[in-house]
């Protein structure tokens, strides 16, 4: 239930960002689907690791890091989802090149994956997680996005998301 709710929220945020960036309906449909499925690879990771409330061991962390690749392996045979694969594969890449699984940097990270990274991080920061106490407020999470723009996140996408959040009432 948690993953479904998270994926629905990430899909909403990613779709809003993409719409504001001028995506047409076909591209909006693709990013919406990619966001809904971005964590499907976690199905191959034990609940003991996913729900662990203490620090992960190096092996457990590697297991978590495998979820984008597992997700692509699951979905690559579904013809209608081929446009989603790059976003799913690379949504944990960082704009500065220190992410995973491939260490892509900047514009080499597919745009859909860069959008998902912002949407995913925002929802993760503003949601309860088993590995930390509490959650960030909306303003704290937006400040984190600002702080890591140009490092973890594409600055342009962070700016679009911040403008969208300013236009609507707090959640």
Secondary structure, 3 states (H helix, E strand, C coil): CHHHHHHHHHHHHHHHHHHHCCCCHHHHHHHHHHHHHCCHHHHHCCHHHHCCCCCCCHHHHHHHHCHHHHHHHHHCCCHHHHHHHHHHHHCCCCCCCCCCCCCCCHHHCCHHHHHHHHHHHHHHHCCCCCCCCCCCCHHHHHHHHHHHECCCECHHHHHHHHHHHHHCCCC
